[in-house]
Amino acid sequence: MAADPSGDNAGRGGGRLTLWGAAVAILALSVFGGHHGTGDGTGTARTATATAGAIQAGAPLPRSAPTRLRIPKIGVDAPFTALVLASNGQLEPPPAGNTNLVGWYSKGASPGEKGTSVIAGHVDTATSAAVFARLDDLAPGDRFSVERADGNTANFVVDSADTFAKDDFPSQRVYANAKRPEVRLITCAGDYDHSAKDYTENLVVFGHLV
């Protein structure tokens, strides 16, 4: 994501800024009570085959800012930055200059707290692969953890990983408030449209606290 997505030097980064706007403008509505859900999406899906209730969610943790995301399977060991909504209602993306950085929507649930926590990261930048380059390798049953400022570590298991066309993004399914501690790992996916400076899809990994 580039600071100036309309510039000639924005490269692939500029499209991700547009993509985050398209996908996460809906997040503001979801978090604050309104929904513009568009259905279940039209992408590929990998869904857990375990029976419901086979994996019990952990007890909710108190609110605390996340400090580090660790996903051993795909080699992620990254610090966090807080993300907020810009004046236009869109979620500000993580800075593109640091490829090993993830962001969390700081007005929503913190990872491990009851509710839906949103963690975003770049798949690549104009110059290199980024922190979520291998996010599509995650599958149901994989584990990851979030270290928190209060000293607790929130451990999560992947429930499913789904790819959605950005123009058919199921906002209510992805962002609706959960009754247990859940998390969404989100990045860009699909083809890169150079004319629009935008990716065509979002990859969302769904997980819950264990």
PEWOKA-V691179 format. One record per residue. RES is the residue in one small letter. SS is DSSP state (alpha for helix, beta for strand, coil for the rest). Layout:
RES,SS / RES,SS
//
This chain:
m,coil / a,coil / a,coil / d,coil / p,coil / s,coil / g,coil / d,coil / n,coil / a,coil / g,alpha / r,alpha / g,alpha / g,alpha / g,alpha / r,alpha / l,alpha / t,alpha / l,alpha / w,alpha / g,alpha / a,alpha / a,alpha / v,alpha / a,alpha / i,alpha / l,alpha / a,alpha / l,alpha / s,alpha / v,alpha / f,coil / g,coil / g,coil / h,coil / h,coil / g,coil / t,coil / g,coil / d,coil / g,coil / t,coil / g,coil / t,coil / a,beta / r,beta / t,beta / a,coil / t,coil / a,coil / t,coil / a,coil / g,coil / a,coil / i,coil / q,coil / a,coil / g,coil / a,coil / p,coil / l,coil / p,coil / r,coil / s,coil / a,coil / p,beta / t,beta / r,beta / l,beta / r,beta / i,beta / p,alpha / k,alpha / i,alpha / g,coil / v,beta / d,beta / a,beta / p,beta / f,beta / t,beta / a,beta / l,beta / v,coil / l,beta / a,coil / s,coil / n,coil / g,coil / q,coil / l,beta / e,coil / p,coil / p,coil / p,coil / a,coil / g,coil / n,coil / t,coil / n,coil / l,beta / v,beta / g,beta / w,beta / y,beta / s,coil / k,coil / g,coil / a,coil / s,coil / p,coil / g,coil / e,coil / k,coil / g,beta / t,beta / s,beta / v,beta / i,beta / a,beta / g,beta / h,coil / v,coil / d,beta / t,coil / a,coil / t,coil / s,coil / a,beta / a,coil / v,coil / f,coil / a,coil / r,coil / l,alpha / d,alpha / d,alpha / l,coil / a,coil / p,coil / g,coil / d,coil / r,beta / f,beta / s,beta / v,beta / e,beta / r,beta / a,coil / d,coil / g,coil / n,coil / t,beta / a,beta / n,beta / f,beta / v,beta / v,beta / d,beta / s,beta / a,beta / d,beta / t,beta / f,beta / a,beta / k,alpha / d,alpha / d,alpha / f,coil / p,coil / s,alpha / q,alpha / r,alpha / v,alpha / y,alpha / a,coil / n,coil / a,coil / k,coil / r,coil / p,beta / e,beta / v,beta / r,beta / l,beta / i,beta / t,beta / c,beta / a,beta / g,beta / d,beta / y,beta / d,beta / h,coil / s,coil / a,coil / k,coil / d,beta / y,beta / t,beta / e,beta / n,beta / l,beta / v,beta / v,beta / f,beta / g,beta / h,beta / l,beta / v,coil
//
